[in-house]
Amino acid sequence: MAFSMTGYGNGEVERDGIAARAEVRSVNNRFLEMTLRLPRTLQLREQDVKELVRKKLVRGKINVTLNIERNQTEELSITLNTAAAKAYYKLLEELRTSLGIEKEVSLRDLLSFSEIFEAPEGAETDEQEWQIAQEALTIAIDKLVTMRQQEGSELTKDVTTRVTNIASIVDEIETLSKRRIPDERARLRERVIQMASDPSIIDEKRLELEILLLSDKLDVTEECVRFRSHNKFFHEALAQGDAAGRKLTFLLQEMNREANTIGSKSSDAEISQKIVFVKEELEKIREQLQNIE
């Protein structure tokens, strides 16, 4: 079964005064592209977060948001970087003087610089946050995968039905084409005789050869056989579900190519109408495949 590339998942884990909340969203994309929004204390874990995503997802544009909150009843585990605060104050004073601003630099101005606050350097605190954040992120990714699987199941049903219907139409086209060939041969013979001033000078062998060659050009059996072959591989790829989106798109292009050839060969109105239906269905399938992983 194929997977959709659209989905959403969230996860929340709270333990030891630390609450981690994760959200993962995905939409269709040709490759795996990730955008991360992580708290400052976990900025160095960016590659670890990406690795968690890669283990479960192959394609799609993925947005990951991760938030960490600590219990406010506990003592804040941050310190003040006095040197940074003094440096920012000095820069602001120089800027105020150079611009002729009368208002004094306030504490509110300094608080806009997050660098004046520092998290403890202890590896234990970082590791504790990361373990809880990782659990929340894993829950969110699993929910996302479940949603993509459910939507992929619906897409698979729709695409399978359309491809099966197209196969039936192709069988009908092949049958109609074979029935039309004798009629076309008789019609061509009649036209040639009508055009000849003296029917007795017509070379019957040459006429039969030309009619045979023309009939071969009108025959769409070969195209129908190739179409059914692409159809078979399409069903197999759809059933595998291992990121088959690119393969399915290629097979769909080949089906469309065969449909165009059949349409150009046929001069029968009924066959032309059926080809129009086939191409409309192929276009609908193409739109669906854009969202299959």
N, C-alpha and C positions, 0 to 999 in steps of 0.2 A: 504493500500500500504506500502511496506517495504521501509526503508531508507538505503541508502548506508553509509558506514563509511568513504568514501573518499570525501574530499571537501576543499574548500578554500574560505575565506571571508576577506574583509578589510573594515575599516571604518575610517573616518577622520572628526573631529569636531574642529573648530577654533572659539574661542570667548574670548573677554577680554584680548587679547594679548597672549593667551595660545592656542597652537595647539597640539591636541592629535591624534596620528595615531596608529591604532591597526590592527594586522594581526592574523588570526586564521587558522591553517591548521590541517587536520585530516587524519589519515590512519587507516586501520583496526587493531583491537586489541581485545583480549578476554574480557577485562574489560575497564573501563574508567581510562585512565592514562594521566596526564597533566604535561607539562613542560612549565614553565613561565619565560619570560624575561621582567622584569619590571624596570622602572627607579628607582634610589635610593630613590627619594622622595615618591614613592608609594610602597616601600617594605613591609610596614605594612599592605597593602591592599591585600596581597596574598590570604588570605582566602575569601575575598569578590569577587575577580576575579574568583576563583574556584567555588564559589556559583553561579555566573552568568552563568558559563559554564554548571554546573550540572542541571540548570533549563531547558536547551534546549537539552542537549546531554546525552545519556545513556551509549554508548560504543564507543570505539575508542581511539587511541593515539593522543592527542590534543597538539599542540604547539601554545602558545600564546605569541605574541611579542607586547609590548606596549611602545611607545615613547612619551615623552612630550617635547615640545619646547616652549620657551617664546620669545616674540617679542624683538629683540635685541635693538630696539630703546628705550626700557624702561630700567630703572636702574636695574641692576642685584640684585636680592633679596637673595644674599648670603653674608656670612661674613667670615673673616679669623680667623682661630683658631691659634693664635700666639703661645700658649703654645705647641700645637701639632707640629707646624713647628719647634720650638726650640728643642723639644725632638727628632724629626727625624734628625735634623741637627747634634745634639750631637752624636746620634747613628752612623750616616754616617761618622763622623769625627773619632770615635773610630775604626770603621771598616777600614777606609782608613789607619790609623796609624798602626793597627795590621797587615795589609796586605802589608804595605810598598808602598802604592800607592802615587805618588808624586802629581798627579793632585788634585787641590782643589775641595771641594764640591761646586756645582753651584746651582743656582736657578732652573735650568732645572731638576736637580736631585730631588729637593724637590717637584716639581710639579707632579711627578709621584705618590705621595701619596695623594689620594683624601680626606683623613681625615683632611687635613689642611684647607679644605673649608667646611663650614656648611650652611645648609639651615635654614631659620628662623623657630623658633619653633611655630610660630603662627598657630593655628588650622584652621583659616580661609583660609590661602593659600593652605594648604593640602586639605581641603574640596573642594575648588574651582577647583583644579587640578583633584581631584577624580571625581567630577561630570562631567567634560568635558571628562575625560578618560573613564568613565562608558558609556557615550553616544556613543563614538567611538567604544568601545568594543561591545556594544549591536548591533550596525549596522553590525559589522564584523561577529558576531555570527549568526545574522539573515541571512546574505548572505551565510554563510557556510551551514546553515540548508536548505536554498532554493536549493543550489547546490547538497547537499546530497539527497534531495527529488527528484530532477530531475534525478539524476543518479540512485536512487533507483527505480524510475518508469521504467526506461529502463531495469534494472535487473529483475524487477518483470515480465515484458512482456516476456523476454527471458526464465526465469525459468518456468513461467506458460505454455508457448508453449511446452517446453520440457516435463513437467510433464503430460500434456494432451496427447502428442504423446505416451508417455510411457504407459498411461492407455489403449490406443487403442491396443498397442502391447500385453499387458497382456491379454486383451479380446481375441485376436487372439490365444495366447498360450493356454488359457483355452479351446477354441473350438478345437484346434488341438489335445490337450491332450485327450479330451473325444472321439474324433474320433479314436485315436490310441489304446485305451484300448481294444475294441473288437478284433482288429488285433493282439494285443499282447497276448490276451487270446488264440486265435486260434493257433498262432505260438507256444506258450508254450505247448499246448495240443499235437500238432503234434510232437514236439521234444520229449516229454515224451513217446509217443507211439513208436516212432522210437527207443528210447533207451531201451524200454522193450523187453525182448526176447519173452515173451508171452503176447500179448495185453489183453488176457482174464483174466489175474490175476490182472489187474489194478482196484483199488477201485475207481469207478467213483465219489462217494460222497467225498472221501478224495481228489481226484484230483480237483474237483470243488471248494472245500474249499481252497486248496492251491492256485489255480488260482485266487480265489476271494481275498485272502489276498495279493497276489502279485499285483493284479490290484489296490487294495487300496493304496499300496505303490507307484504305478506309477501315481496315480491320484493327480493332483496339484490344484484341485478346492479350497481346504482350503487355500493354499498359495495365490492363486489369490484373494480370498475374503479378506484376511488380507491386501494384497497389495492395493486393492481398498480402504479399510478403511483408511490406512495410507495416500493414495493419497487424499482422501476427507479432512482429517484433515490438510494436507499440504496446500491445497488451502485456507482453512479457516484461518489458521495462517498467510498465505501470505497476505490475504485481510485485516486482522486486523491491521498490520503494527506497533504494539506496541512492538518494540524491540524483534521481534520474531525469531531472528537469531539462538539462542540456540535451541529453540523448533523445528525449521525447520531442523537443523542439526541432531537432535535426530530422527525425522521422516524419514529423508533420510537414516540414518543408518539401520532403521527397513526395509525400502524398499529394501535396498541392501541385507539384511539378507534373505528376502523372495526370491529375485532373485537367490541367491546362492542355496537355497533349491530346487527351481524349476529346476535349472540347474543340480543339482546332481541327481534328480529323473528321469529326462528325458533322454532317449537314442535316441530320434528322432533328426536327423540332422537339420531339419527346426526349431524346437523349440530351439535347442542349438544356432543357428545363431541369433534368435530373442533375446535370453537372453544376448548374447554378445552385441547386440545393446543397450539393456536396461541398462546394466552395464556401457557402454561407456557414455550414456546420464546421468546416475546418477553421474558419476565422473565429468562431465562438470558442473552439477548442484552444486556439492560439492564445486568446485572451485569458483563458483559465490557466494555461501552462505558465504564464508569466508569474503566477503566484505559487507554483509548485517547486519545492526545493530540488 
